[in-house]
């Protein structure tokens, strides 16, 4: 049964009609449908609802429109209300920050990141994960192309630009 205001009309044997009070019925199978493109997330069937209450990873967001721009990676959902006052909750939608790129720096033969808080890390050499290289700094001991993959608590992975290392550590001549 679709959500709506329903009443029953009963007619007796004398032709008299009796109308019940309206009863609001909410479709328990209805759920707002979310769309996502990058950091933009929206209720694609928004014409079915009159109010919107956005949440990120269970926390409230101050947004009551059918569209939301995600400012952080996370699980987004919306609670909606239709014209009959029925409330519906969407499924959670994972949004990853497509613009985030790990910051990596090189000092002599050490490569490191300043983006270590809240991420698991994996250093790669020529696109292949280096065994046990999962800390914020890594000693480059082979020539090749080094990159870093950070993964957040939601499973979003972000790869840095690659840094080439030729295996030779150049010393500053002022250190001699």
TORNU-126233 format. One record per residue (C-alpha): residue number from 1; residue in three letters; chain; x, y, z. Coordinates in pm, 1 decimal. Example, Ala and Ser with C-alpha at 12.3 -4.5 7.8 and 13.67 -1.06 7.14 Angstrom:
{r 1,ALA,A,{1230.0,-450.0,780.0}}
{r 2,SER,A,{1367.0,-106.0,714.0}}
END
This chain:
{r 1,UNK,A,{0.0,0.0,0.0}}
{r 2,UNK,A,{136.3,342.8,-90.2}}
{r 3,UNK,A,{167.3,608.8,176.0}}
{r 4,UNK,A,{-142.2,821.4,200.0}}
{r 5,UNK,A,{-454.2,926.4,383.5}}
{r 6,UNK,A,{-718.0,653.1,361.4}}
{r 7,UNK,A,{-1080.0,633.4,469.7}}
{r 8,UNK,A,{-1354.9,377.5,432.8}}
{r 9,UNK,A,{-1699.2,450.8,300.5}}
{r 10,UNK,A,{-1968.4,203.6,403.2}}
{r 11,UNK,A,{-2322.5,207.0,265.8}}
{r 12,UNK,A,{-2601.3,35.4,453.9}}
{r 13,UNK,A,{-2901.0,-140.5,303.4}}
{r 14,UNK,A,{-3099.6,182.9,311.3}}
{r 15,UNK,A,{-2841.7,364.4,96.4}}
{r 16,UNK,A,{-2696.8,572.9,377.4}}
{r 17,UNK,A,{-2321.2,623.2,341.2}}
{r 18,UNK,A,{-2087.5,645.2,637.5}}
{r 19,UNK,A,{-1728.7,768.7,599.6}}
{r 20,UNK,A,{-1462.2,681.0,852.2}}
{r 21,UNK,A,{-1203.5,923.4,981.3}}
{r 22,UNK,A,{-892.0,939.4,765.3}}
{r 23,UNK,A,{-607.2,714.7,865.0}}
{r 24,UNK,A,{-250.9,784.5,756.3}}
{r 25,UNK,A,{-71.5,477.6,625.3}}
{r 26,UNK,A,{304.6,488.5,568.5}}
{r 27,UNK,A,{466.4,255.5,316.0}}
{r 28,UNK,A,{725.8,71.1,526.5}}
{r 29,UNK,A,{910.8,-42.0,213.6}}
{r 30,UNK,A,{970.2,308.1,81.4}}
{r 31,UNK,A,{1323.1,444.8,106.4}}
{r 32,UNK,A,{1476.8,764.8,-34.8}}
{r 33,UNK,A,{1711.4,690.9,-325.4}}
{r 34,UNK,A,{2048.7,863.4,-308.4}}
{r 35,UNK,A,{2266.1,962.6,-601.2}}
{r 36,UNK,A,{2631.9,1054.3,-577.0}}
{r 37,UNK,A,{2882.5,1217.9,-809.4}}
{r 38,UNK,A,{3215.8,1296.9,-649.3}}
{r 39,UNK,A,{3138.5,1488.6,-330.5}}
{r 40,UNK,A,{2785.2,1581.6,-440.9}}
{r 41,UNK,A,{2509.6,1364.7,-296.5}}
{r 42,UNK,A,{2137.6,1408.8,-349.5}}
{r 43,UNK,A,{1795.0,1250.2,-310.1}}
{r 44,UNK,A,{1714.3,1143.2,-665.4}}
{r 45,UNK,A,{1343.5,1094.0,-590.8}}
{r 46,UNK,A,{1318.8,1422.2,-395.3}}
{r 47,UNK,A,{975.0,1513.7,-536.1}}
{r 48,UNK,A,{827.5,1245.0,-308.6}}
{r 49,UNK,A,{932.8,1432.5,7.0}}
{r 50,UNK,A,{880.2,1770.3,174.1}}
{r 51,UNK,A,{1166.5,1772.9,424.3}}
{r 52,UNK,A,{1521.0,1640.0,442.1}}
{r 53,UNK,A,{1752.1,1576.3,737.2}}
{r 54,UNK,A,{2109.5,1482.3,637.2}}
{r 55,UNK,A,{2348.9,1275.2,847.4}}
{r 56,UNK,A,{2715.0,1186.0,810.1}}
{r 57,UNK,A,{2828.9,866.1,982.4}}
{r 58,UNK,A,{2533.5,898.2,1221.1}}
{r 59,UNK,A,{2595.5,1264.8,1309.3}}
{r 60,UNK,A,{2357.1,1543.8,1216.7}}
{r 61,UNK,A,{2438.4,1790.3,939.1}}
{r 62,UNK,A,{2285.4,2137.6,919.1}}
{r 63,UNK,A,{2128.5,2084.2,578.3}}
{r 64,UNK,A,{1760.2,2054.4,495.6}}
{r 65,UNK,A,{1769.9,2056.4,115.5}}
{r 66,UNK,A,{1747.4,1757.9,-121.4}}
{r 67,UNK,A,{2115.3,1808.3,-216.3}}
{r 68,UNK,A,{2422.2,1793.6,3.4}}
{r 69,UNK,A,{2787.2,1866.9,-70.2}}
{r 70,UNK,A,{3001.1,1629.7,132.9}}
{r 71,UNK,A,{3291.8,1812.2,292.3}}
{r 72,UNK,A,{3455.4,1495.2,427.7}}
{r 73,UNK,A,{3470.1,1131.7,328.8}}
{r 74,UNK,A,{3217.0,922.7,513.7}}
{r 75,UNK,A,{2885.6,744.4,515.8}}
{r 76,UNK,A,{2601.1,979.7,429.6}}
{r 77,UNK,A,{2228.9,921.5,470.2}}
{r 78,UNK,A,{1911.4,1126.1,478.8}}
{r 79,UNK,A,{1586.6,1108.0,669.5}}
{r 80,UNK,A,{1292.3,1238.7,469.3}}
{r 81,UNK,A,{929.7,1319.7,542.5}}
{r 82,UNK,A,{649.6,1303.7,285.2}}
{r 83,UNK,A,{332.0,1516.3,265.7}}
{r 84,UNK,A,{152.8,1271.9,497.8}}
{r 85,UNK,A,{416.2,1305.6,772.4}}
{r 86,UNK,A,{564.8,962.8,709.8}}
{r 87,UNK,A,{938.7,939.6,784.9}}
{r 88,UNK,A,{1180.1,739.1,571.6}}
{r 89,UNK,A,{1551.4,668.4,606.8}}
{r 90,UNK,A,{1785.1,613.5,314.7}}
{r 91,UNK,A,{2057.4,355.5,305.8}}
{r 92,UNK,A,{2403.1,493.2,386.7}}
{r 93,UNK,A,{2604.7,602.2,83.7}}
{r 94,UNK,A,{2984.9,600.0,93.5}}
{r 95,UNK,A,{3140.9,923.2,-30.8}}
{r 96,UNK,A,{3517.8,942.9,-80.8}}
{r 97,UNK,A,{3704.8,1271.1,-120.1}}
{r 98,UNK,A,{3810.0,1252.3,-485.5}}
{r 99,UNK,A,{4021.3,1568.3,-452.9}}
{r 100,UNK,A,{4239.5,1445.4,-166.8}}
{r 101,UNK,A,{4593.6,1345.6,-256.5}}
{r 102,UNK,A,{4844.2,1239.0,8.9}}
{r 103,UNK,A,{5127.9,1484.1,61.8}}
{r 104,UNK,A,{5466.9,1314.3,41.7}}
{r 105,UNK,A,{5807.6,1472.2,93.0}}
{r 106,UNK,A,{6161.1,1351.3,34.7}}
{r 107,UNK,A,{6466.7,1418.9,247.5}}
{r 108,UNK,A,{6777.7,1248.4,109.0}}
{r 109,UNK,A,{6676.1,881.2,90.6}}
{r 110,UNK,A,{6376.6,909.0,326.8}}
{r 111,UNK,A,{6028.0,957.5,191.3}}
{r 112,UNK,A,{5755.4,1059.4,436.7}}
{r 113,UNK,A,{5404.7,1194.0,463.1}}
{r 114,UNK,A,{5247.3,1464.8,675.3}}
{r 115,UNK,A,{4901.7,1306.2,626.8}}
{r 116,UNK,A,{4938.1,1010.0,860.5}}
{r 117,UNK,A,{4666.8,1072.9,1122.2}}
{r 118,UNK,A,{4354.9,861.0,1070.9}}
{r 119,UNK,A,{4484.2,654.2,780.3}}
{r 120,UNK,A,{4640.3,317.5,727.0}}
{r 121,UNK,A,{4944.2,349.4,501.5}}
{r 122,UNK,A,{5112.2,143.0,234.5}}
{r 123,UNK,A,{5425.0,248.1,48.2}}
{r 124,UNK,A,{5464.3,117.1,-307.4}}
{r 125,UNK,A,{5772.8,69.4,-522.7}}
{r 126,UNK,A,{5698.3,72.9,-895.5}}
{r 127,UNK,A,{5329.2,25.5,-814.8}}
{r 128,UNK,A,{5385.5,-284.9,-599.2}}
{r 129,UNK,A,{5327.8,-276.1,-221.6}}
{r 130,UNK,A,{5652.4,-294.9,-21.9}}
{r 131,UNK,A,{5628.4,-555.0,256.3}}
{r 132,UNK,A,{5601.2,-398.7,604.6}}
{r 133,UNK,A,{5621.8,-45.5,462.5}}
{r 134,UNK,A,{5317.7,96.3,636.0}}
{r 135,UNK,A,{5442.7,382.1,851.9}}
{r 136,UNK,A,{5458.2,757.4,789.4}}
{r 137,UNK,A,{5822.9,740.5,674.0}}
{r 138,UNK,A,{6013.6,496.3,458.0}}
{r 139,UNK,A,{6381.4,452.3,371.2}}
{r 140,UNK,A,{6419.5,425.8,-6.4}}
{r 141,UNK,A,{6692.7,165.5,-64.0}}
{r 142,UNK,A,{6617.2,73.1,-425.4}}
{r 143,UNK,A,{6595.5,281.0,-740.4}}
{r 144,UNK,A,{6244.8,323.1,-871.3}}
{r 145,UNK,A,{5917.2,504.7,-843.6}}
{r 146,UNK,A,{5773.6,539.4,-490.9}}
{r 147,UNK,A,{5415.3,625.5,-401.3}}
{r 148,UNK,A,{5191.8,608.6,-96.3}}
{r 149,UNK,A,{4837.0,477.0,-62.4}}
{r 150,UNK,A,{4638.4,604.3,237.0}}
{r 151,UNK,A,{4315.5,429.3,334.2}}
{r 152,UNK,A,{4068.3,592.3,570.6}}
{r 153,UNK,A,{3831.0,430.2,820.4}}
{r 154,UNK,A,{3559.4,399.7,553.0}}
{r 155,UNK,A,{3779.9,214.0,304.8}}
{r 156,UNK,A,{3843.0,510.6,75.3}}
{r 157,UNK,A,{4192.5,484.7,-72.6}}
{r 158,UNK,A,{4400.9,777.8,-190.6}}
{r 159,UNK,A,{4724.6,742.9,-386.0}}
{r 160,UNK,A,{4998.6,1005.6,-396.6}}
{r 161,UNK,A,{5189.0,1111.8,-701.5}}
{r 162,UNK,A,{5495.7,896.5,-758.5}}
{r 163,UNK,A,{5845.8,1013.4,-662.8}}
{r 164,UNK,A,{6144.6,882.4,-856.2}}
{r 165,UNK,A,{6454.4,773.0,-666.2}}
{r 166,UNK,A,{6775.0,682.4,-846.3}}
{r 167,UNK,A,{6944.0,514.2,-550.6}}
{r 168,UNK,A,{7204.3,785.9,-502.7}}
{r 169,UNK,A,{7186.4,1007.9,-199.1}}
{r 170,UNK,A,{7324.8,1350.6,-272.4}}
{r 171,UNK,A,{7493.7,1522.2,21.4}}
{r 172,UNK,A,{7486.5,1892.6,75.3}}
{r 173,UNK,A,{7845.6,2018.1,36.4}}
{r 174,UNK,A,{7807.0,2236.9,346.2}}
{r 175,UNK,A,{7789.4,1917.6,553.4}}
{r 176,UNK,A,{8149.0,1825.7,459.8}}
END
